[in-house]
Amino acid sequence: MEVKKRKKDISGVLSLTIVRLMFFFLVFILILLLGKIFIEGIGVISPEFLLDEPRDNMTGGGIGPAIFGTVAVTLLMIIFTVPLGVFSAIYLNEYAKDTFFTRVIRTSINNLAGVPSIVFGLFGLGFFILFIGKGLDKVLQTGLLFGQPALLWASATLAVLVLPIVIVSTLEALNSVPKSHRDASYGLGATKWQTIRNVVLPQARPGILTGTILAVSRGAGETAPILFLGAAFFLPNLPIADLCIGGYCIPMINPTEQFMYLAYHIFIMATQSSNPTKTLPLQYGSTLVLIALTFLLNITAIIFRYRFRKILGRL
Amino acid sequence: MKEIKIVIKNLNLYYGDKQALKDITLDILDKRVTAFIGPSGCGKSTFLRVLNRMNDLIDHVKIEGEVYIDGVNIYDKSLDVVNLRKNVGMVFQRSNLFPKSVYENIVYGPKINGIRDKKILDEIVEKTLNQAAIWDEVKDRMNENALSLSGGQQQRLCIARALAVEPDIILMDEPASALDPISTAKIEELIHTLKQQYTIVIVTHNMQQAARVSDQTAFFYLGELIEFDRTTTIFTNPSKKQTEDYITGRFG
């Protein structure tokens, strides 16, 4: 055979260069963004900043109530969304037959994830506050307790917002459990529920957890849906009430109060401040805290997913 | 002297519109090994799954005809399928152990049947692992992940797991097709010992295996039962031309 000289593949080299440039551009932007926030924000971070309430018309003090509000809202959101999402996914994947109707539902769930979050906010205002809240007030004769923007409704709305994420990731996790394992269980005389509980769910658990964590980090970073659902401009008192049973009182999150929210707080400081130069460092600090919070949650999710893959890889 | 364990009468099975099994009538003898042979897609595995109603789990499967085990029609509407599957154990083509410990895999069946007593469970584990001739290999590895065992060991563990719910009948769907010759020999040896206590139905691609382990052999082709007889007859003096062609390797 004759040795041929390799021809230069010009289009290949060109496209590789373009792809590479795009990639480095993206990384550059990301580093610029995160780097700027980190450098400007890290100086503000201190225990006082994390715990104290804002002072002097938001030009001083900390973001304690905003962090507390964010944590409280997301906690309640988890309580609403996880059981609902996980059980719906179990029903869809394990029990529901593959019909036109269930296919429509699956598609709708996927599309729900793409609905702009402000729409969820309006939905929350109309459905939770005006319909359910006002309705509850009327039925329970509580005056104006439920029928107003509050932590409860903000959590409920965020729960609806992240529900598709929880359902879709749970569906994926359930689907990844091999059919052969279900067969083995049925073959040993297990019922459907025994199979789901003892074989399917234990293997799907890391995937479900991953989805939940991702949902939480998405919910914690949202601003638009809670704009008219109780996120307060400035509220130095934490939304806490004592829950008393007999003589013992425990401080609990009060879901009928308004609250401060990290993402909303940043928005407020940026747009409504009377002294932008003074609030600027605080803004960077708050942004850093918010990014760190979501980053932490995402990292946890990645670790779960990694462990999950390792288990699956062995099969 | 030979009792009939399973009676199948005029069985038809459809996947949607496609007929996968055509008018099958067959008796399976008690405490014997019956082998199903035939080319891929001939319906032998589907037929095996008829016997413990595993086909119920697939959508759009329709079954006509009658199947009696010990005189009970297992397609009777009032029959408890879960209980049927306890009596008719199954070993699959690929080992499908749960990603749990060796011990947990064996006690899975007994546990879902409500046995909680640790002592009884321990006894079941030792007894079934001995029956499956794998006790010596795993007795010190009870708490290891079952998936860390070798392929042959995993398959024998699957057999032990099936034995742990005390079935009468064991269905084996190409149990050795993914194994090396030594592991295959061990499985075949095991089948020999097990048939003293259990009725065994085995699907296999390997005709030497069918000849070695079985007492009766059924040859399937395109969803039909072509010939069913004693294994020695099938392999030395088949009455149908198609059977002869298949076992001599002229097709399939």
Interface residues (C-beta under 8 A of the other chain):
Chain A: K97 D98 P178 S180 H181 R182 D183 A184 S185 Y186 G187 L188 G189 A190 T191 Q194 N198 V199 Q203 I311 R314 L315
Chain B: N52 M54 L57 D59 V82 N83 R85 K86 G89 M90 F92 R94 N96 L97 F98 P99 Y108 G109 I112 N113 N145 L147 C158 R161 A162 A164 V165
